[in-house]
């Protein structure tokens, strides 16, 4: 009687251990899946909250609609009181090439880190935002174009020192940018025309080479 019982127990114990091990794996997988779903949901809510609040979820800066609203306000103020202002448009050069060389998302990470750097070199009255997929824009109220030129140089110097590290730890190195500068303040001037000039200035800077600035007067 004792021997069959011992044989049964010796056979059953490994099976029970395996069963417990598989059960633990299932529990771990289920826990991971629930955590991933919760994280995805939280991220979606944060991005939606940022979008509704006028913030760009990647950089934490104002998004394009919020930037447009602020620029329109500054343009109206400049026209009313006869005070000038300026816009600086900063664009990553060869952003698609960054993704091809370093993997998808490299250009976005470069833009994010550039944005964080520029936060610390702008005046409190300036307004920084994300303009499009690979560009940041800055409104400088109540400045002459020459003053804005000095500000553009300061931005360029700051960004040129950025050394991008990707989320996986890979060092991407420095990035190159083009800066376009234009002024505003005339009565009857449209926001579309101001940003068109800024975009043309960026293109002109790009034709000069890497890390260059171009100015187009209003």
C-alpha positions in Angstrom: 0.0 0.0 0.0 2.8 2.4 0.9 4.8 1.8 -2.2 2.0 2.6 -4.8 1.3 5.7 -2.8 4.9 6.8 -2.9 5.1 6.2 -6.6 1.9 8.2 -7.2 3.3 11.1 -5.1 6.7 11.1 -6.8 4.9 11.2 -10.2 2.4 13.8 -9.3 4.8 16.3 -7.7 6.7 17.3 -10.9 3.4 17.6 -12.8 2.0 19.9 -10.1 5.2 21.9 -10.2 4.9 22.3 -13.9 1.3 23.3 -13.6 2.2 25.9 -11.0 5.0 27.2 -13.2 2.7 27.5 -16.3 0.1 29.2 -14.1 2.7 31.7 -12.9 3.7 32.4 -16.5 0.0 33.0 -17.4 -0.4 35.4 -14.5 2.8 37.3 -15.4 1.6 37.6 -19.0 -1.8 38.8 -17.9 -0.3 41.3 -15.6 2.0 42.7 -18.3 -0.9 42.9 -20.8 -3.0 44.8 -18.3 -0.2 47.2 -17.5 0.5 47.8 -21.2 -3.2 48.5 -21.9 -3.3 50.9 -18.9 -0.1 52.7 -20.1 -1.5 53.0 -23.6 -4.8 54.4 -22.4 -3.0 56.9 -20.1 -0.7 58.1 -22.9 -3.7 58.6 -25.2 -5.5 60.6 -22.5 -2.4 62.8 -21.9 -2.0 63.5 -25.6 -5.7 64.3 -25.9 -5.5 66.6 -22.9 -2.4 68.3 -24.4 -4.2 68.7 -27.8 -7.3 70.2 -26.2 -5.1 72.5 -24.0 -3.2 73.8 -27.0 0.0 71.9 -26.2 2.1 69.8 -28.5 2.5 66.4 -26.8 5.9 65.8 -28.2 7.7 69.0 -27.2 5.4 70.3 -24.5 5.4 73.6 -26.4 2.4 75.4 -27.8 0.9 73.6 -30.8 0.5 75.2 -34.2 -3.1 76.5 -33.5 -2.1 78.0 -30.2 1.0 79.6 -31.8 -1.1 81.0 -34.6 -3.5 82.6 -32.1 -0.6 84.2 -30.2 1.1 85.5 -33.3 -2.2 87.0 -34.5 -2.6 88.8 -31.1 1.0 90.1 -31.3 0.5 91.3 -34.9 -2.7 93.1 -33.9 -0.9 94.8 -30.9 2.0 95.8 -33.1 -0.3 97.4 -35.7 -2.3 99.2 -33.1 0.6 100.7 -31.1 3.1 101.0 -34.0 5.6 98.6 -32.4 7.4 96.0 -34.4 7.9 92.3 -33.8 9.5 89.3 -35.4 9.1 85.6 -36.1 11.9 83.1 -36.1 11.3 79.8 -37.8 13.7 77.0 -37.0 13.7 73.8 -39.1 15.6 70.6 -38.8 17.7 69.9 -41.9 17.3 66.5 -43.6 14.8 65.2 -41.0 13.9 62.3 -43.2 17.6 61.4 -43.5 17.8 61.3 -39.7 15.1 58.6 -39.5 16.7 56.6 -42.3 20.1 56.7 -40.6 19.1 56.3 -36.9 15.7 54.7 -37.1 12.1 55.8 -37.0 11.5 58.6 -34.5 15.0 60.0 -34.5 14.0 63.3 -36.1 11.1 63.7 -33.6 13.5 63.1 -30.7 16.0 65.6 -32.1 13.2 68.2 -32.4 12.0 67.4 -28.8 15.5 67.9 -27.4 16.0 71.1 -29.5 12.7 72.4 -28.1 13.8 71.7 -24.5 17.1 73.6 -25.1 15.3 76.6 -26.7 13.1 77.0 -23.6 16.1 78.2 -21.7 17.4 80.8 -24.1 14.3 82.8 -24.9 12.9 85.8 -23.1 9.9 85.5 -20.9 7.8 87.6 -23.2 8.7 85.5 -26.3 6.3 82.7 -27.4 7.8 79.4 -28.6 5.7 76.7 -30.3 5.9 73.8 -32.7 5.0 74.9 -36.2 5.0 71.6 -38.1 6.5 68.1 -38.2 10.1 69.3 -38.3 9.9 73.0 -37.3 9.7 75.2 -34.2 8.6 78.9 -34.3 9.2 81.8 -32.0 7.3 85.1 -31.7 9.4 88.0 -30.4 7.2 91.0 -29.5 8.4 94.6 -29.6 11.7 94.0 -31.2 13.5 95.5 -34.2 14.8 93.2 -36.9 18.4 93.8 -35.8 17.5 92.7 -32.2 15.7 89.7 -33.5 18.9 88.8 -35.5 20.9 88.7 -32.3 18.2 86.4 -30.8 18.4 84.1 -33.8 22.2 83.8 -33.4 21.6 82.9 -29.7 19.1 80.2 -30.7 21.4 78.8 -33.3 24.4 78.6 -30.9 22.2 76.8 -28.4 20.9 74.3 -30.8 24.2 73.6 -32.4 25.5 72.4 -29.0 22.7 69.9 -28.6 23.9 66.3 -28.7 20.9 64.0 -29.2 20.6 60.7 -27.2 17.9 58.4 -28.4 15.6 56.6 -26.0 17.5 53.4 -26.4 20.7 55.1 -25.3 22.2 55.5 -28.8 24.1 58.8 -29.2 22.9 60.4 -32.4 25.3 63.4 -32.2 24.5 66.9 -33.2 21.7 68.2 -35.5 21.8 70.9 -38.1 19.1 73.5 -38.6 18.1 76.4 -40.8 16.7 79.6 -39.2 14.5 82.0 -41.1 13.7 85.5 -39.6 11.2 88.1 -40.6 9.5 91.1 -39.1 5.9 92.1 -38.7 4.0 95.3 -37.7 2.5 96.8 -40.7 -1.2 97.6 -40.9 -3.1 95.2 -43.1 -0.4 92.5 -43.0 -1.7 89.0 -42.8 -0.5 86.1 -40.7 -0.2 83.9 -43.7 2.1 86.4 -45.4 4.3 86.6 -42.3 4.7 82.9 -42.1 5.2 82.6 -45.8 8.2 85.0 -45.5 9.5 83.0 -42.6 9.3 79.8 -44.6 11.1 81.5 -47.6 13.8 82.7 -45.2 14.3 79.1 -43.9 14.6 77.9 -47.5 17.2 80.6 -48.2 19.1 79.6 -45.1 19.1 76.0 -46.2 20.6 77.0 -49.5 23.5 78.6 -47.7 24.5 75.4 -45.9 24.3 73.9 -42.5 23.3 76.0 -39.4 22.7 79.2 -41.3 20.3 82.1 -40.8 18.5 84.1 -43.4 16.4 87.3 -43.0 13.6 88.5 -45.2 12.2 91.9 -44.3 8.5 92.6 -44.3 
